[in-house]
Amino acid sequence: QVQLVESGGGLVQAGGSLTLSCAVSGSMFNYYILAWYRQSPGTQRDMVATITPGGTTTYGGSVKGRFTISRDAMKKTVQLQMSSLELDDTAVYYCKAARPGGLPYWGQGTQVTVSS
């Protein structure tokens, strides 16, 4: 059973920075497309950023230029560096791992709250 455990969430002022981390268990880390999603109350879960096994990244439109996703094969972690945080970035952030065409695995989520 693959487990994903997020950490690093918290309260931050607008304009500040925060880094989320997600530890991925198991032996298939190098084969996963890794991603961060976020969800606010009453809204759907939206993609924030993805990174392929080869390191190709994609970002949701609202975070481009502010967020950076990275992966560390040795530590089996995926990170999301967030800067210039805005009130609208407040959400529960989820880590996701999936092989192409495979079932996704999700973490339990970590709360990020941006205050004015």
C-alpha positions in Angstrom: 0.0 0.0 0.0 1.5 3.3 -1.1 1.3 6.1 1.4 1.7 9.8 0.8 2.3 12.1 3.8 2.2 15.8 3.4 3.8 18.3 5.7 4.7 22.0 5.8 1.3 23.6 5.8 0.4 26.5 8.1 -0.6 30.1 8.5 1.4 32.7 6.4 0.8 36.4 5.6 0.0 37.5 2.1 3.2 38.0 0.2 5.0 35.4 2.2 6.5 32.0 1.3 5.9 28.4 2.4 7.3 25.0 1.3 5.2 21.9 1.3 6.7 18.4 1.3 5.2 15.0 0.5 6.9 11.7 1.4 6.0 8.8 -0.9 6.4 5.3 0.4 7.1 2.2 -1.7 9.6 1.3 -4.4 7.9 2.9 -7.4 8.7 6.5 -6.7 10.8 7.0 -9.9 7.9 5.9 -12.1 5.3 8.2 -10.7 4.0 11.4 -12.1 3.8 13.5 -8.9 1.4 16.4 -8.4 0.0 18.9 -6.0 -3.7 19.8 -6.0 -5.7 22.1 -3.8 -9.2 22.4 -2.7 -11.1 25.2 -1.0 -14.5 24.7 0.7 -17.3 24.3 -1.8 -15.0 24.1 -4.8 -13.5 21.3 -6.8 -10.0 20.0 -6.4 -7.7 21.8 -8.8 -4.3 20.9 -10.2 -1.6 23.2 -8.9 1.6 21.6 -10.4 2.8 18.3 -11.8 6.2 16.8 -12.4 7.0 13.8 -14.5 9.7 11.2 -13.7 11.9 13.0 -16.2 11.4 16.3 -14.4 9.0 18.0 -16.8 6.8 20.4 -14.9 3.4 22.0 -15.5 1.6 24.6 -13.5 -1.9 25.8 -13.0 -2.4 29.3 -14.5 -2.9 31.1 -11.2 0.4 29.9 -9.7 2.8 30.2 -12.6 5.9 32.1 -11.7 5.1 31.9 -8.0 5.2 28.2 -7.2 7.9 25.6 -8.0 7.5 21.8 -7.9 10.5 19.5 -7.5 11.2 15.9 -6.7 14.0 14.2 -4.8 14.5 10.5 -5.7 16.9 9.9 -2.9 14.5 11.1 -0.2 11.4 10.0 -2.2 9.8 13.3 -1.7 8.0 16.0 -3.8 8.1 19.6 -2.7 6.1 22.6 -3.6 7.8 25.9 -3.0 5.2 28.7 -2.8 6.1 32.4 -2.8 4.2 35.7 -3.2 1.3 33.9 -1.5 -2.1 35.4 -2.0 -5.4 35.1 -0.1 -6.8 33.0 -2.9 -4.0 30.4 -2.3 -5.8 29.4 1.0 -6.8 25.8 0.6 -6.1 22.2 1.6 -3.2 21.0 -0.5 -3.0 17.4 -1.5 -0.1 15.4 -2.9 -0.8 12.8 -5.6 1.2 10.0 -7.2 0.3 7.9 -10.2 1.9 5.9 -12.9 0.8 6.8 -16.4 -2.6 5.0 -16.8 -2.6 3.8 -13.2 -4.7 4.5 -10.2 -3.8 7.6 -8.3 -2.6 7.6 -4.7 -3.5 10.6 -2.5 -2.2 12.1 0.7 -4.4 13.2 3.5 -3.9 16.9 2.8 -2.3 19.8 4.6 -4.0 23.2 5.3 -2.4 26.4 3.9 -4.0 29.6 5.2 -2.9 33.0 3.8 -3.9 36.0 6.0 -4.0 39.6 5.1 
